[in-house]
Amino acid sequence: MSGPPAHSDIRSSGKILELYPGSSASALGGARTARETLMAFLSAAGWSAGDLTTEQIRLLAGLMTERQKLLETIRDLSDELNSARDVADQDALLPLYNRRAFVRELGRQLSFCERHDVPATLIYMDLDHFKVLNDTLGHASGDQALLEFAKVLKRHTRQSDLIGRLGGDEFAILLLNASVEIGERKGEELRADVRALKFGDRAKPLQLDVSCGTIQWRSSESPEHLIERADEAMFVEKTRRQKSRA
């Protein structure tokens, strides 16, 4: 493959500078200034500044300056987009995924489980007595109770686990590489910590509880169907406990 034109032909022919096939343009991404970008561009093509006229260098420098500005704009827009995505994915009150983001990430996790034959268990939770607490103490206390519950969830989960708020007082956790037995034990641990939380007057505190439905994921099962089964299991458990208290 032929190299760049001889120096004697460059200024007289007015040929356009271009990267030759097989040359590496990766150096351009590492340049921090327009001058560095220009030098990297010429070097990748096998050229030097001495191969160009003063006017050609000036024009190329101007183009590289515009290129740097465009790259900076793209980086800024990318950062803003990522920030907007984080805001859109997070619950309005709690440092947890909202329902839309949770279902999306659940789908991704289940695809991983399908490919690598990894078991997973979903815990669907509903806070008991939350409406009474919210109506009695006010929405500010209700929000504080939700924040405390979110802290409990964080304490009992790993980095690989997925946590989301699916509704007002409904939450879900996906435990990767976990059986139903592990999920049920985790639910009991969560319940013990939640019951230890006290709100309102010390003389007559209000207490929360949590009902958990724990379901093992089935191969090829969709996120929506898994959530539906776990919701049903939670409802059965809540009904059973209500009858037991009665």
C-alpha positions as CSV (number, residue, x, y, z in Angstrom):
1,M,0.0,0.0,0.0
2,S,1.4,3.4,-1.0
3,G,2.3,6.0,1.6
4,P,1.4,9.7,1.5
5,P,2.3,11.8,-1.5
6,A,5.9,13.1,-1.8
7,H,6.5,16.5,-0.2
8,S,7.2,18.2,-3.5
9,D,3.6,17.4,-4.7
10,I,1.7,18.4,-1.7
11,R,1.7,22.2,-1.9
12,S,1.4,22.3,-5.7
13,S,-1.3,19.7,-6.1
14,G,-3.7,21.0,-3.4
15,K,-4.6,17.4,-2.5
16,I,-7.0,16.9,0.5
17,L,-5.4,15.5,3.7
18,E,-7.0,12.3,4.8
19,L,-6.3,9.3,7.0
20,Y,-5.0,6.5,5.0
21,P,-6.6,3.0,5.2
22,G,-5.1,1.0,8.0
23,S,-3.9,4.0,10.0
24,S,-5.1,4.4,13.6
25,A,-7.4,7.3,14.4
26,S,-7.7,6.3,18.1
27,A,-5.0,8.8,19.0
28,L,-7.5,11.6,18.2
29,G,-9.6,10.7,21.2
30,G,-6.7,11.0,23.6
31,A,-5.8,14.5,22.5
32,R,-6.8,17.2,25.0
33,T,-6.3,20.4,22.9
34,A,-6.9,21.4,19.3
35,R,-3.2,21.5,18.7
36,E,-2.7,18.0,20.1
37,T,-5.6,16.8,18.0
38,L,-4.1,18.4,14.9
39,M,-0.7,16.8,15.5
40,A,-2.3,13.4,16.2
41,F,-4.4,13.7,13.1
42,L,-1.3,14.4,10.9
43,S,0.8,11.7,12.6
44,A,-1.9,9.1,12.1
45,A,-1.9,9.9,8.4
46,G,1.9,9.8,8.2
47,W,2.3,13.5,7.8
48,S,3.9,16.4,9.7
49,A,3.2,20.1,10.1
50,G,6.1,20.7,7.6
51,D,4.1,19.0,4.9
52,L,1.5,21.8,4.9
53,T,1.4,25.4,4.1
54,T,0.7,28.0,6.7
55,E,-2.8,28.5,5.4
56,Q,-3.5,24.8,5.5
57,I,-2.3,24.6,9.0
58,R,-4.5,27.5,10.0
59,L,-7.6,26.0,8.4
60,L,-7.0,22.6,10.0
61,A,-6.4,24.2,13.4
62,G,-9.7,26.0,13.1
63,L,-11.4,22.7,12.2
64,M,-9.8,21.0,15.2
65,T,-10.8,23.8,17.5
66,E,-14.5,23.4,16.4
67,R,-14.1,19.6,16.8
68,Q,-13.0,20.0,20.4
69,K,-15.9,22.3,21.1
70,L,-18.3,19.8,19.6
71,L,-16.8,17.0,21.7
72,E,-17.1,19.0,24.9
73,T,-20.7,19.8,24.0
74,I,-21.4,16.1,23.4
75,R,-19.8,15.2,26.8
76,D,-21.9,17.9,28.6
77,L,-25.1,16.7,26.9
78,S,-24.3,13.1,27.8
79,D,-23.7,14.0,31.4
80,E,-27.0,15.9,31.5
81,L,-28.8,12.9,29.8
82,N,-27.4,10.5,32.4
83,S,-28.5,12.8,35.2
84,A,-32.0,13.1,33.7
85,R,-32.2,9.3,33.4
86,D,-31.2,8.9,37.0
87,V,-33.9,11.3,38.1
88,A,-36.5,9.6,35.9
89,D,-35.6,6.1,37.3
90,Q,-35.6,7.1,41.0
91,D,-38.6,7.2,43.2
92,A,-39.7,10.8,43.9
93,L,-39.1,10.3,47.7
94,L,-36.9,7.3,48.3
95,P,-33.4,6.3,47.0
96,L,-35.0,3.3,45.2
97,Y,-36.1,2.5,41.7
98,N,-39.6,3.5,40.8
99,R,-41.9,0.9,39.3
100,R,-41.1,1.6,35.6
101,A,-37.3,1.5,36.2
102,F,-37.6,-1.6,38.5
103,V,-39.6,-3.6,35.9
104,R,-37.0,-2.6,33.2
105,E,-34.0,-3.6,35.4
106,L,-35.9,-6.8,36.5
107,G,-36.2,-7.8,32.8
108,R,-32.4,-7.3,32.4
109,Q,-31.6,-9.3,35.5
110,L,-33.9,-12.1,34.5
111,S,-32.3,-12.2,31.0
112,F,-28.9,-12.6,32.8
113,C,-30.4,-15.4,34.9
114,E,-31.7,-17.2,31.8
115,R,-28.4,-17.0,30.0
116,H,-26.3,-18.2,32.9
117,D,-28.8,-20.5,34.7
118,V,-28.8,-18.4,37.8
119,P,-31.7,-18.8,40.3
120,A,-33.6,-15.7,41.5
121,T,-36.3,-15.0,44.1
122,L,-38.7,-12.1,44.2
123,I,-40.0,-10.7,47.5
124,Y,-43.1,-8.5,47.2
125,M,-43.8,-6.4,50.3
126,D,-46.7,-4.4,51.6
127,L,-46.4,-2.2,54.7
128,D,-49.1,-3.0,57.2
129,H,-50.7,-0.2,59.2
130,F,-49.0,2.5,57.1
131,K,-52.4,4.2,56.3
132,V,-53.2,4.4,60.0
133,L,-49.8,5.9,60.7
134,N,-50.1,8.4,57.8
135,D,-53.6,9.4,58.8
136,T,-52.8,9.7,62.5
137,L,-49.5,11.4,62.4
138,G,-49.6,13.2,59.1
139,H,-47.9,12.9,55.7
140,A,-44.6,14.2,57.0
141,S,-44.4,11.3,59.5
142,G,-45.6,8.9,56.8
143,D,-42.7,10.0,54.5
144,Q,-40.3,9.6,57.4
145,A,-41.6,6.1,57.9
146,L,-41.1,5.2,54.3
147,L,-37.5,6.6,54.4
148,E,-36.8,4.4,57.5
149,F,-38.2,1.4,55.7
150,A,-36.0,2.1,52.7
151,K,-33.0,2.1,55.0
152,V,-34.1,-1.3,56.4
153,L,-34.3,-2.7,52.8
154,K,-30.8,-1.3,52.0
155,R,-29.3,-2.9,55.1
156,H,-30.7,-6.3,54.2
157,T,-29.7,-6.4,50.5
158,R,-26.5,-6.8,48.5
159,Q,-25.1,-4.7,45.7
160,S,-26.3,-7.3,43.2
161,D,-29.9,-7.3,44.5
162,L,-32.6,-5.1,42.9
163,I,-34.9,-2.9,45.1
164,G,-37.9,-0.9,43.9
165,R,-41.0,1.0,45.2
166,L,-43.9,-0.4,43.1
167,G,-46.7,1.7,44.7
168,G,-47.5,3.9,47.7
169,D,-46.6,1.3,50.4
170,E,-45.6,-1.6,48.1
171,F,-42.0,-2.6,47.4
172,A,-40.1,-5.5,45.8
173,I,-36.7,-7.0,46.1
174,L,-35.1,-9.4,43.6
175,L,-32.5,-11.6,45.2
176,L,-30.0,-13.1,42.7
177,N,-28.7,-16.7,43.2
178,A,-31.2,-17.2,46.0
179,S,-33.8,-19.9,46.8
180,V,-37.3,-19.4,48.1
181,E,-36.1,-20.5,51.5
182,I,-33.4,-17.8,51.5
183,G,-36.1,-15.3,50.4
184,E,-38.4,-16.3,53.2
185,R,-35.7,-16.0,55.8
186,K,-34.8,-12.6,54.4
187,G,-38.5,-11.6,54.7
188,E,-38.6,-12.5,58.4
189,E,-35.4,-10.5,59.0
190,L,-37.0,-7.5,57.3
191,R,-40.2,-7.9,59.3
192,A,-38.3,-8.0,62.6
193,D,-36.4,-4.8,61.8
194,V,-39.6,-3.1,60.7
195,R,-41.5,-4.0,63.8
196,A,-38.7,-2.5,65.9
197,L,-39.4,0.9,64.3
198,K,-41.5,3.2,66.6
199,F,-43.3,6.3,65.4
200,G,-45.3,9.0,67.2
201,D,-45.7,9.5,70.9
202,R,-43.4,7.4,73.1
203,A,-46.2,6.8,75.5
204,K,-48.3,5.3,72.7
205,P,-46.1,4.7,69.7
206,L,-47.4,3.5,66.4
207,Q,-45.8,0.4,64.8
208,L,-45.5,-0.8,61.3
209,D,-45.4,-4.3,60.0
210,V,-44.7,-5.8,56.6
211,S,-46.4,-8.7,54.7
212,C,-44.1,-10.5,52.2
213,G,-44.8,-12.7,49.3
214,T,-41.8,-14.7,48.2
215,I,-41.7,-16.4,44.8
216,Q,-39.0,-18.3,42.9
217,W,-38.5,-17.2,39.3
218,R,-39.3,-19.7,36.6
219,S,-37.2,-20.0,33.5
220,S,-38.7,-17.9,30.6
221,E,-41.1,-16.1,33.0
222,S,-41.7,-12.4,32.2
223,P,-41.0,-9.7,34.8
224,E,-44.7,-8.7,34.8
225,H,-45.9,-12.3,35.5
226,L,-43.3,-12.8,38.2
227,I,-44.4,-9.6,40.0
228,E,-48.1,-10.7,39.6
229,R,-47.4,-14.1,41.3
230,A,-45.4,-12.5,44.1
231,D,-48.2,-9.9,44.6
232,E,-50.7,-12.8,44.9
233,A,-48.4,-14.6,47.4
234,M,-48.2,-11.4,49.5
235,F,-51.9,-11.0,49.5
236,V,-52.4,-14.6,50.7
237,E,-49.8,-14.1,53.5
238,K,-51.4,-10.8,54.6
239,T,-54.9,-12.4,54.7
240,R,-53.5,-15.3,56.7
241,R,-51.9,-13.1,59.3
242,Q,-55.0,-10.9,59.6
243,K,-57.1,-14.0,60.3
244,S,-54.5,-15.2,62.8
245,R,-54.6,-11.9,64.7
246,A,-58.4,-12.0,64.7
